[in-house]
Amino acid sequence: MSEKIELMVVVDMQNDFVSGSLGGDMVRAIVPNVVAAVDKFITENGAERLFFTKDTHEDDYMETNEGRHLPVPHCVRGTWGAEIIPELSGCASRGGVATVEKSTFGSVALPDIIRAALSRHEPLSEADITFHIVGLCTDICVVSNALLLKANFPEATFKVDPRCCAGVTRTSHEAALETMRMCHIEII
């Protein structure tokens, strides 16, 4: 019987998205849920199976394509807003936890980083891998990373807990959940 591997991807739980320039009540409301889910995951699976993404922009953000469409500077490298929220910063800095900076919605580097982490478990069937995805924003970065990972690990199981995600609006959050559901990602 092959080994079953559980992985968790925590998407962009950063100060600017929670209480900074793009924060809001809907986002702050999920923080305790995300903290509880991450703590439970580490207890059951270990920190080396935990991956954090960080939206990371440079000082020229306003000149980028994203900056022209979303003219709100956020998560600029080296600022308070770019850091993982205090409630999760201890988890993110634990040994074995991978933190992946990304300059756009989905991290194209994340699948290869996960493959490298999984290499010590080979031979491993994708069907034995379960991804748990939580974080922000459901309708932008969560859905982007979930679909990117699904394309790279098509036989893996994917689970998203809507209580551990928040969107720009309730409507866009629900639409993203439905998009993921249509792409065979379990909404638990």
ZAMARGU-4260 file (C-alpha; in steps of 0.2 Angstrom, whole numbers, plus 5000, padded with zeros to 4 digits):
<rodrens>
0) 5000/5000/5000 | 5007/5017/4995 | 5010/5031/5007 | 4996/5044/5008 | 5003/5062/5008
5) 4993/5077/5014 | 5000/5095/5009 | 4993/5112/5014 | 4995/5128/5004 | 4992/5144/5014
10) 4989/5157/5001 | 4994/5176/5004 | 4989/5177/5023 | 4998/5194/5023 | 4995/5210/5033
15) 4990/5220/5019 | 4976/5208/5014 | 4970/5206/5032 | 4971/5223/5041 | 4981/5234/5028
20) 4977/5242/5012 | 4966/5228/5005 | 4959/5221/5022 | 4941/5220/5028 | 4929/5213/5040
25) 4926/5197/5029 | 4944/5193/5028 | 4947/5196/5047 | 4933/5184/5051 | 4942/5169/5043
30) 4959/5172/5052 | 4954/5161/5067 | 4948/5147/5056 | 4964/5148/5045 | 4975/5148/5061
35) 4965/5132/5068 | 4967/5123/5051 | 4985/5126/5050 | 4988/5121/5068 | 4978/5105/5066
40) 4987/5101/5049 | 5005/5103/5057 | 5000/5092/5072 | 4993/5079/5060 | 5006/5080/5046
45) 5021/5090/5051 | 5027/5107/5046 | 5038/5100/5031 | 5021/5098/5021 | 5016/5116/5024
50) 5018/5129/5010 | 5015/5148/5011 | 5013/5159/4997 | 5017/5178/4998 | 5011/5191/4986
55) 5027/5201/4983 | 5028/5217/4974 | 5042/5229/4971 | 5042/5248/4973 | 5036/5250/4954
60) 5020/5241/4958 | 5009/5255/4951 | 5018/5253/4934 | 5014/5235/4932 | 4999/5227/4924
65) 4992/5223/4940 | 4995/5240/4947 | 4986/5248/4932 | 4971/5237/4936 | 4971/5237/4955
70) 4979/5254/4959 | 4981/5250/4977 | 5000/5247/4982 | 5001/5232/4993 | 5013/5218/4999
75) 5028/5228/4993 | 5044/5219/4998 | 5051/5224/5014 | 5035/5232/5021 | 5024/5227/5036
80) 5010/5224/5023 | 5020/5210/5014 | 5023/5200/5030 | 5013/5185/5035 | 5000/5190/5048
85) 5006/5188/5066 | 4994/5174/5070 | 5003/5163/5057 | 5021/5170/5057 | 5027/5157/5069
90) 5020/5143/5058 | 5028/5151/5042 | 5045/5153/5050 | 5046/5135/5057 | 5059/5124/5050
95) 5054/5114/5035 | 5040/5126/5030 | 5042/5133/5012 | 5038/5151/5009 | 5036/5155/4991
100) 5036/5173/4985 | 5026/5177/4969 | 5023/5193/4959 | 5007/5188/4952 | 4991/5179/4956
105) 4997/5161/4954 | 5014/5155/4958 | 5022/5146/4943 | 5036/5140/4954 | 5025/5132/4967
110) 5022/5115/4958 | 5041/5112/4956 | 5044/5117/4974 | 5031/5104/4979 | 5038/5091/4968
115) 5055/5094/4976 | 5048/5092/4993 | 5039/5076/4987 | 5054/5068/4979 | 5059/5060/4996
120) 5043/5050/4995 | 5045/5042/4978 | 5039/5032/4971 | 5023/5041/4974 | 5007/5041/4964
125) 4998/5058/4962 | 4983/5049/4967 | 4990/5047/4985 | 4992/5066/4987 | 4979/5077/4994
130) 4981/5096/4994 | 4972/5107/5007 | 4971/5125/5001 | 4966/5140/5012 | 4969/5159/5011
135) 4966/5174/5001 | 4958/5180/4990 | 4947/5166/4985 | 4942/5174/4969 | 4960/5179/4964
140) 4975/5170/4971 | 4967/5155/4979 | 4958/5150/4963 | 4973/5154/4953 | 4985/5143/4963
145) 4972/5129/4965 | 4970/5128/4946 | 4988/5129/4943 | 4992/5115/4955 | 4977/5105/4948
150) 4985/5107/4931 | 5002/5101/4937 | 4995/5087/4948 | 4979/5081/4939 | 4977/5065/4948
155) 4979/5072/4966 | 4964/5076/4977 | 4961/5095/4981 | 4951/5102/4995 | 4946/5120/4999
160) 4937/5124/5015 | 4927/5140/5011 | 4927/5145/5030 | 4946/5147/5028 | 4945/5158/5012
165) 4938/5175/5009 | 4935/5184/4993 | 4934/5202/4987 | 4915/5201/4989 | 4904/5187/4995
170) 4897/5185/4977 | 4915/5183/4969 | 4920/5171/4983 | 4905/5160/4979 | 4909/5161/4960
175) 4927/5156/4963 | 4921/5141/4974 | 4909/5136/4960 | 4923/5137/4947 | 4935/5126/4958
180) 4920/5114/4961 | 4918/5113/4942 | 4936/5109/4940 | 4935/5094/4952 | 4941/5103/4968
185) 4932/5097/4983 | 4923/5112/4992 | 4922/5104/5010
</rodrens>
